[in-house]
Amino acid sequence: MKISAKINVFNEESNVAAVCDTLDWADEIVIADSDSTDRTAEIARDYTDKVFNHPFKGYKDKHQFSDSMTSGDWIFWIDADERVTPELK
């Protein structure tokens, strides 16, 4: 069973590395950015090659887009300002 972790972001350069550090157990990390004006996408590419830009048209649209970019059997959604605890891992 493959687990995809997805993070929808906008201007999260101060958080994206820390959340990705807690996702080392996931089979893939997918990051959907919406035209960030900071280094979010650049930092995210240090953790995954699955960094996609998708202009923001609403939360439902962004979630549907990021879901469609995953390949896992399960999708674990986490926000950039959250962290996976050892217990949850």
N, C-alpha and C positions, 0 to 999 in steps of 0.2 A: 504494500500500500504506500503510495507516494503522497507526501504532504507538501503543498505549496503555501508559502507565507506571502501575503500581499500587504503592501503599504501604499496608501494614497497620500501624496504629499504636495505641498506648496510652500516654498521658502522655509525648509526645515533643516538647513545646514547645521544648526546647533544640536539637532536630535538624531539625524538619520544614521550616523555611524554607530551611536550607542544602541539604538534599537536593533540594527543589523548584527551587532556583536552578540545579541541575545538570541539570534535565530540560527545559530550554527548547526542546529539539529534538523532544520528543515531541508527537504530535498531540493527546493528551489526558492529563491526570493524574487518576487516580482514587485517592481516599484513603478507606480503611475504618477508622474509629475504633471503639473498643470502650469507650464510656462513660468517656473520659478525664476526669479531675478537674482538669486544668490548662487552658491556653489552646491546646492542640493544634489542635482543630477550628477555632477562631477564626483562628489563624495560617494554617492550611491553606486557608481560604476566600479568602485574599489571592491564592492561586495557581490555584485551580480552584473551579468551582461544583459539582464532583462530589465532595463530601465527604459520606460516609454514615456514620451510626452503626449498628453491628451488634453486639449483645451477644455477648460471647465465649462460645462453646460448644465451642471446640477449634480447633486450627490448620487442620485440613482444612475445617471448616465456614466459617471466616473466609476462606480462600483461594477456596473455591467461590463465596462471596458476592461478594467483590471481583472475581473473574473475570467474574461475571455482570453487573456494573455497567459493564464496559468495552465499547467499540464497535469497537475496532481489529481488524485482521487478525492482529496479533501483540501479545502482552502481555509487557512488560518489567517484571519484579518486582524491587523494590529495597527494602531496609530503610532506615528513617529515619536510622540512624547511618552509612550508606554514602554515597558520592559517586560520580557518574559522572565519570571522568577525560576529558580532551580526546581521548585516544587511543580510548577506548571510544565516545565520542560519534561 
